[in-house]
Amino acid sequence: MEQIMEQMPVVLHSLNIGFIQTLKLFFVTLIGAFPLGLLMSIGSTSRIKPLSWFIKFVIWIIRGTPLMIQLLIIYYFPGLVLHNPIWGGGESGRFLAASFSFILNYSCYFSEIYRGGIQGVPAGQEEAGLVLGMTKTQIFFKIKLLQVIKRIVPPMSNEIITLVKDTSLARIIALQEIIWAGQAFMKGSQGISGAIWPLFFTAVYYLIFNGILTILLGWLEKKLDYFR
């Protein structure tokens, strides 16, 4: 116990740095995947068939393969096969590759949630808007959009909570997120080796952050109760 207490400041400092990297990846993914997912949902339901088929094919590939495989291919393929390491080196290059992979992956899942929300709005509301002389753009933003948001909050909440845990997969390309930081003390980091207890502390970080997100998303869902 005394040894653990002595090691605690070093471990917590390392875990805090790893958790900051986890948070950065989480927020960058959401910032990129929310709008891209909406664009993909619009494209997948487009009347332009080649565009619709292409986006549906991409969604099928991304949703049908593990995120870990996507991370490995996106990070290593340009350098090893094309001999063009577009991501550069170091932690910043790994973070760029991980961000691109996560944004692409989650935008595909978000697009299907958006599509379900948009198609769930009764068609009669669009017809009523057209009778009132509104354009399709006005109908979407003034009538449909808020109802879509209400419908997609629960499934989006599940995906957001899953994203928090999926960020740990970025360690497969050696991104130094919080699990990487905790695991490093098993292998030997900063004079500490064979210590498994830092991994248990990483679970506490995830639990606290997920708890905060659950409260915030539940509050948002209650705020949108006016459509019931």
N, C-alpha and C positions, 0 to 999 in steps of 0.2 A: 504493500500500500504506500509506503514511504517513497518507493521508487517511482510509482505512478504520480504521486503528488509533485515530485521533483520534475518529472517529464511533462507535466500538464501544461505549463506556459508555452513550451516549444511546440507541443502537439496542437494546442488551440490556435496558436499563431499560424501554423501551416494549414490547418483546417479552415480558418477564416479566409486565407488567401484563396484556397481551393473553392470555397463556397462563393466568393465574389465572382470567380470564373464561371461557376454554375449559374449564378444569377444573370450574368451578362449573356450567356448562351440562351437562357430561358427568355429573357426580354427581347433579345434580337430576333429570336425565332417567332415570337408573337407579333412583333412589329412588321416582320416580313410576310408571315403566313396569313395573317388576317386579310389584307388587301389582295394578295395573290390568290388566295383561296376563293375570294369573291369573284375575281376575274375569271378564274378557271371554271367556276360554276356557271357563269354567264356564257363562257365559250362552249362548255359541254352541252348546253341546251340551245346553242345557236342554230339558226336555220341554214347556216353555211356548213354543209355536211363534212367537207374535208377537215375544217377546223374542229368541229364537234368530234369526229372520229379520232383525230390526232390527240386531243386532250383526254378523251376517254381512254385511249390506249396508254397514255402516260400515267393516268390515274391507276389503271389496272396494274401496270408494271410496279409502280411505287407501293401501292397497297398490298400487292401480292408477294413482295420480297422483304426480308428482314432489314430493319434500319441499320443494323450493324454491317451487313454486306454493302449497303449503299454508302456508308461512311468509308469503308475500305476502298471501294471502287473509285469513289469521287476523289479521295485524297491521293491514292497511289497510281491510278490509271494514267493521268496526264504525264507523270514523270517516268514511270517504268515502261509504258507502252508507246506513248507519243513523244517521249524524250523532251517534254516541255513542262517542267514543274511550275505550273501557273500559280500555285499557292505560296510559293516561296518557302523559306525555311523558318525554323524556330516556332515558338509558341503562337506568334501572330498568324503564321501560315496555317497552322493546325486549327486555330480558332476560325479563320475564314472558311476553311474546308468544312468544318463541323457546322458552322452557321448556314452555309449553303445547303448542306445535306438535310439539316433539320427543317429549314424553311421549305424546301421542296417536298419533303415527306409530309409535314403537317399541313401544308397548303392543299395537298391532295385529299387528306381526311376532312379538312375544313370545307373544301369545295362540295363534298357530298352532303355535309350538314347544311350548308347554305342552300344547296339545290332542294333538299327535302323541305326546308323552311319556306322557300319561295313557292314551291309547288303546292305546299299545304294551305296557302292563302286561297280562299274561295274565288273561283274565276268570276263570279258575279260582281265582285267588288271592282274588278278592272272594267267590266262592262258598264257598271254604274258610273265610273269615272269618265269613260269615253262619252257617255250620254251627256254628262255635265260639261263636256268640251275640254277636258283635261288631256294633255299629251301622255304618251306612255311613260316618259321620263318623270313627269309630275306624279303620275299614278304610283310609280315605283317608290319615289322618295317620300311622298306625302301620305300614301295609304298603305303600301305593302311593307316598307322597310321596318317600321317600328313593330309591326306584327311579326315579321320574320325574326327580328331580334328576340322578341319574347319566346318564340318557338324554339330557337336554337340555343338559348342560354343553358338549359340542362345538359344536352349532349356536348356542347362546347366546354362546359365545366369539367366534364369527365376527361375530355382530351387535354385540357390545360393541366389537370392534376397528373395525368399520365406523362405529360411533357416534363414535369419537374423530375420524375424518376428516370425518364428516358435520357436525360442529360448525362447520366452516368455512363451511357454507352460511348460517349466521346473519348473515354480513356483508351478505347481500342486503337486510336490513332495517336495515343500519348498526349492528349490534351490534359493538362494538369488541373482537372476539376476536383471536387471534394473527395470522391472515392479514390481517385489517384493519390491524393494527398494522404488519406488514411492508410491506404495499402502500402505506401512507401515506407512506413515505419515497421512493416513486417520484413521488408527486404533490406532495410538499413538506410536510414535517413537522419541526418543531423546528429549522428552518434547514437541513434536508437535503432535496434534491430530485434526481430522476433516478437514485437509487440502487436497483439491483435486487438487490444481494447480500443485504439483510436477508431477502428471501423464501427464499433458500437456507437461512438459519439457522432459519426456521420449520420446515422439513422435519426438521431435527435434533431439534427439540423433539418432533415427532410420532413420529419413529423411537425416541427414548429412551423416551417414555411407552408406546408400543405394545410395545416390548421388555419393559418391566417388567410390563405386563398379560399378555403372552404367557407369561412365566415363572410368574406367580401363577395364571393359569388352568390352565396345565399341571400345576402342583403340586396344584391342587384336583381335577383329573381323576384324578391318581394316588391321591389320598386316597380317592376313591370306587371304587377298584378292587375293594373287597371284595364287590361284587355280581356279579363275573365268575364 
